[in-house]
């Protein structure tokens, strides 16, 4: 016998399974975007995230604080952590906007969100978000990749696509719709694949041509000329394959050219919003100068999800919700851009029967402070960063509608009841997609990596139609 | 993805294993229980001094003694055992990771069987987990043992011991090597494997025409001497070394300006066939070998210091915003990871926080490695990347620079003098505006140094701000003076620019007399230092009780000598991991997979070697040859296993479908760099210059990171940015460095296809290949082949521009001669006008000018490419207010005069509703001067619409169809296609491929013609069709894969 026979056993029996402790995980041998079964029945199949960079001022939008109004312009007693110390004050700043109850559930929203007010019965408004950090990038990365501030990790879309693949084989699985004004804060890190292969990176759908990089040939080669070219290529490749029968790599390459060609027509079709009725276009605010651009992207997002794209995320240019100054004018303007399209997305998905299987997320990485950021002129006052407590909403895909969850303190400074962290949010999402957050992992450098990086997290059962069985 | 955890694994084992799925009978603590404890329990119950609940699981004896809750188990009675109870209810271990059902069963059975040990337990043990004989017996920690080579009669097929060792494993299964591949295949294999480039046409011809039996071996020898060998294999090393041209670590991802010298060092070392042990030692301890660095660095010192760039590849944000303990310790941790995964085939990173869960690597071992680095990478006296740069300025450079600076200072002095003078003048002029005594008061205030001014003086200067003249605002008082000073500045800058440029090395240089103490960090946290750790090797890599402890401070050296000792220990020939790791990597790059499938994990989480004897033989042979890679390459590449065909024949598909036995050569996709390099080499545009600063990258209009299209050097030299990877490179799996790249993926995804179909780089290369094929057509193409190809009609312009006469009664109604001279925008008789023979005859895009007399009419001739009925729309325009105007006629060769009009100071429509034409018919647009040729410039734009019998319409415009001299007829497209084939595939096209190409070109030309495709400026339809053919070749599998 000797060592030779050991080698033989190895060859015959995939011996690593015998030699290695049994529960040591391995990545799949190859990576692809083929649709994969969830680990248990999924409630959500797709997700559209409307990410609101900058930190929407929750006490002016989603989280009414009568005490804050009552003590307006008096000194706040608690400790506050400021990002801009030079303009910091402790003067409480009551919201200048009125709140009222809406829908059957009676959720209170600010007058800045009249359209969101129409969908309150379909959304779950979480008022107790918490990152613990006030910085933008720190919290952005926490939301996308699971650890505050850490770069180099895959983003939420990467994980979903890695775990579940894509229903559509003609469209990218993870699509990012960027703003015509440019990239958001933290730029391409918002959709990085981190340590996963590039296959799991978000594909940017640009707001102008070329919408998807390299999707189309230059104009003079489009159409028949390229079709003939692909036919020739296919013939060359098939003759080559005849000389190399059964080579899976060569077959896969042939298939990937076919897929690429299909993507051209599929993407063009998906982006063609002229196929939508006037009524639908108007619903998204395409007839409204302020809302048109964001509305167009929300509508495209719906069309993508409808066609089997797993994860779509919309970003703003820079961080429009970072209302340090002149909040009285800057906040209404960004609301006018986003309120109607965001609400339309939920309404439209619902009327098409897609909301049950599609998660819609609306929220930023932080919220804002209850105290005044002083710029001298009272008209210019604003609010500084606050990662201690803020709001976001989720709808569809198994989230309960018509409810609020969690609370901040009486001034909206800190989440105090039913705190939800980005890791909780990530775990809850994975659960809705039929994935166990502890069982979806990727092995990198011999180490098991999960989206929550093993940090403490929980599935927020209270906001789910079908909570996990205890 | 762990779908249903342990059950799936069990199921697989039961299906594929011939051994029944039951637990072994002779369970012992050391072999079966300790690995479970190591993974789940030792963190709290053994590894550390403090044991949770006082329970120590490291010895069975300790378990019997038990902890606070009593004995851990009752021998023979698993149900009564606390250990089992706690594990069953999930109470232990705490946290998410649980003991699997199978592990629990093992624990239960072991207790039920009486909790046996393999041998009597030691009287006493030290702190920590130690390393047991069982752990030491793991394959990769055993000494390298040169196996006996089995003897085979078949000399033709068993060319080397490699073949013998492989065949030994094949024979029980009635398997054998495949037949040798063709010379053509071997040539491409060898070229790409060793240089990453295709042979040039001349090289290919030379090799293929050499039928001597030694030709192949000679080729390998030649390629090993090629400077491109170092570029190719250097790149493999740079992957695992984690090479990057940016610092990473923070968002800023600062540029790393001098890293490229390490890249060049690596390339040079491979090209020099530097013994690999020396290569390792230089990289780990070049600074310690370099001797005292006083005065100018010698070339040898520069090389040795550059080598330590290996220890400076880790991401380092401490110079760009992260100069804090986290950032500093991260650099050290990443550097250790790079060392261990590249040289030890282990990722020791787990042991940073606790004893390794699977491999026998105690946390103390991790910190022992850290202790070897600490004197140079000391987080408590940290240096940022700029502070670590080593200047290459020589004493002569310094002297020359000082000399030049002195010269510059002379001009500076002159300038100062001038400036003082200008300022004084300006002040005097300004003060002149004020009367005394104010004038003197202002002057005094101004001339008093700012700090000494009285409050009154300050107030005064505030009141009269225009007196506050400073050099910065001198221009507002006297522009000419400011301009003159600027000239001085330019002169100073010019002189200073003559200084020798300041260049640096990126190196790790240990300061003299610096031997800090390394502390073990509890849970890897620098804020929890525990006890001192000495520099030493990994315990498990040395025989029991022979673990070398390195001297904390070698008194022979100015530095501590720790890294030098470490490097020498690694390369002493007895280290079990180093040579195995290196030869496995070499095998990986030749065959696309390693003998060990996890090239950076030779531990329990990795896969064991498929051919352990071969791995050991290669490792031993490699060291015996003096650690020469060239020897290893030649040995492997001359073996039958490498030379055999890659074709998966039907029997092989049946018998060895995964090619586990190496019964055929695996097919390999070109890596990203080789793909780009091959394209550039194929079009003949590759710039083969070696070494130097990285090629700049930039964003294109769409925001995609690209290499400038004029940068034609090998991809190795592209700037390696961690945050801005080049899209083409990243798409084809080139690493984007975070720490390092242990093994590249070879992915096949649609984004790659889109890039190959539509990417600007690929399209440009296709155009260049077409250009090359046209300039060098394959004139050797066989006549018979040519004759068998489909007709490829080249589209030609239907327009000609001439002069002549029209006489319906003459035997030839229209005489037509081409106008001889092209000015760049019009046709005329010659450069000088009027032309002695044809006078003022001019034809241009919009019309022209007739010459005098009936024989010198301007004739624009249209030759019909198709049959059908022609409809003509147009207008004849005579703009001048003088003269007798012009006459326009349309005359068809088939039907004669079809229309006649006169325009005089006017515009007339020239419609013709129906004119039947056949292929080759001419339709002439004849303009004459009538009686007088003065003031006869005319405009006559016509549009011809031809309705064909099949109902389709085609259109021609006289304006857009106007052109200068036709380009010379291109060589036959078949000859061009054949050349393109030879360049792209390094072989001539087969007959059926030529037919395919011919049909394709014909279809493309027809389509371009039918669609009237508007091609880019200067591109003819034939060129576009050829470019498209070339694109198919450059993106086909035959181009992308090496078989």
Interface residues (C-beta under 8 A of the other chain):
Chain A: X3 X4 X6 X7 X8 X10 X11 X12 X13 X14 X15 X16 X17 X18 X19 X20 X21 X22 X23 X24 X25 X28 X30 X31 X32 X33 X36 X39 X137 X151 X152 X163 X186 X189 X195 X197 X198 X199 X203 X204 X206 X210 X213 X214 X215 X216 X217 X218 X220 X221 X223 X224 X225 X226 X228 X229 X230 X232 X233 X235 X236 X237 X239 X240 X241 X243 X244 X245 X246 X247 X249 X250 X252 X253 X254 X256 X257 X259 X260 X261 X263 X438 X439 X440 X441 X445 X446 X447 X454
Chain B: X1 X2 X3 X5 X6 X9 X10 X12 X13 X16 X17 X18 X35 X36 X39 X96 X100 X102 X103 X147 X168 X169 X172 X251 X337 X341 X347 X349 X350 X358 X600 X601 X604 X605 X606 X607 X608 X609 X610 X611 X612 X613 X646 X647 X648 X649 X650 X653 X660 X661 X667 X669 X702 X703 X704 X727 X730 X731 X733 X738 X739 X742 X745 X746 X747 X748 X749 X750 X751 X752 X753 X754 X755 X757 X758 X759 X763 X993 X996 X1000 X1003 X1004 X1007 X1008 X1011 X1013 X1014 X1015 X1016 X1024 X1028 X1029 X1031 X1032 X1033 X1035 X1036 X1037 X1038 X1040 X1041 X1043
